[in-house]
Amino acid sequence: MFLPDNDHLHNRIHFQFKKLFKSKNMANSMTGLLIASASSGVALVGYLGAWWPAAGSGWLAVFAVQCVLYAVVFIGTAPIENGEVGRAS
């Protein structure tokens, strides 16, 4: 009932980055930077760039694209296998 749940987007992305970087710290940092820039980073750049007013309806489209991107990345990354994140065989 209270077992850890490692099947989160950040776990899946981190597993993929561990394949690319020798350093676990670099994989962890890149995971955090990617998630932060894809979520709040887009909103910050859009706000500072005055894409739409802060309460404008254009932000709904940004949110919808982020949701679709989240789903694509989640599906495209490996599922949990034996308590580890990894490609299903």
N, C-alpha and C positions, 0 to 999 in steps of 0.2 A: 504494500500500500504506500509506503513512504520511500520507495526506491528512487534513486536519482533519474531524472529524465534528460538524457543527452541528445535527444532528437530535436534540437532547436536549430534555427538557421545559422546562428553564430557558430555552433559546434560543427555543422556541415561545412561551412566556409573555412573554418580553422583547419579542418582535416585536409581540405584541398590545398590550402596555403602551406601546410607542413610538408607537402610533397615538393613544393617549389623552393622553399627556404630551408637551409640547414639549421638555422636558429629558431627555437620555439618562441623566443621573444619577438623575433621579426614576424613570424606567422601570426602571433597574437596581436601585435601592433597593427599589422596590415588588415586583419579581420576587423578590429575596432575602427580603423580609419575608413575602411570601405563602407561599413554599416552607417557610421556617423555622417559621412559625406553623401551617401545615397538617401538619407532620410532628412535630417535637420540641415545638412549642408545645402541641399537643393532649395529648401525653403529660405535659408538665409541669403543665398545668392539671388534668388528670385525677389525677395523683399528688398534687398539693397539695390538690385538692378531695376526696381520698380516695374516688374512684369505686370502686376495687377495691384490694385489697392489691397491692403492687408485683409480686408473683409470681403474682397471680391470673389465672384463665383469661379474664376479661373483656377483657383487653388483646388477646386474639386477635381479638375482634370489632372492636376499634378498628383494629387492623392491617389486617383484611380490608376495612373501609370505606375506609381510606386507600388501599389497593391499587386498589379499584374507582374511587375518586375520581381517582387518578393516571391510570388508563386512560381515563376519561371526558374529562379535561382534555387528555390527550395526543391523543386521537382528535379532540376538538373544536377543537383549534388547528391552524393551517395547517401543511402539510408543506413540506419544503425544496424550493425551486425555483431553479435556476441559482445554487447556492451561497448563496442567501439564504433566510431563512424567509419564506414568503408563501403566500397562498391559491393552491391549484391552480386553473387555469382549465379 
